[in-house]
């Protein structure tokens, strides 16, 4: 088969909507979802109002990450709808939707380059001043510190703080934290939580 001919399941609709301003209201309406035809969510109803901070707690495999996947349309519901500010996600332009959400995973993805370049991934057209305003304090050699492959030269806490700086630079109205402090030692955890406190002010989290 021609690999280039494979179409992704999730694409922008033909007459995609781009909103002027996003307030950050996320609504799940009777959402069912499945991974590889195995049902994971069974009729979830949930409203997160703009600026609200909501924590989801549950054992591994209970569907927390599935909710995350639905918000950024990495996955679509098998039935029910997910909406942003009253607009169904599958009616919105996909690139626009994803630009409105910053996701911090357990493992921050860093690329080989400098700290400055890694933060700038959040918004490639940002000025040096904007990058530095978002950056975590106490970078070892400042912003030109080299980051080894996959961030291997940095600690887990440093990697997460760079990911948070990236999200601050993106300035998206919705933040999703998917076990962002798991596996960090107590000192790193408190530094990361302090940075998260700054990130989430006024944002749907």
Phi, psi and omega in degrees: 000148177283111184298328182292341183274353181289121181266135176295151179290328186250114182224166174292144175290164182300314182252061187297144180264137169239123183277146178294315183217137179254126178272328176101031175269121181247129185227128173254127182238105180048052186274125170249140179215152181220148171250122181046052178063011174261114183301135181240315178248141187233079175077050181281130171243126185201133174235127175245116185278157182307131179082355181284145176250119185237132177253133176250125184237137178177163182294165176303135179087004182275353174111009182297312181291334176296320177300318178300312182300324180291322183294326180260008182055040166283344181213145174250151178296151172283331169203164186086177183226150171245134182226156176239122182050037177086359179253127177304137183299327182282001173260347183271150173300130189294315180296320178299311180306311185291337177286345182268356185232131172249126181249124173256112180272176177298321180249112177288133180270115177244152179250158176297132183152202179263168175300317180303314181295324180291322177292320184296342176304334178298324178204095189303335182270009183290147176283164177302322180297318180294320179298314183291329178294328181275341192290150175292142177293165175061044168292136185310296177252033183075201192283349182264010173303131179283140177253121180291176182308129181056026177074019186298338181277355183249157175284165178303320180294320178295319179299316180294323181292328175292320177296323178292318177299320178299317179293321176300320180292323178294325177060039180280148183285347182237130179240134175237125179252111181253088181055047189291345179246006180297132175086001178268150176286165186304319181293317179295319180301315183291325177294319180292318180297324178297317178294322178295321178305319179290319183297319192272356181304121176075005182248149173292123188229000000 
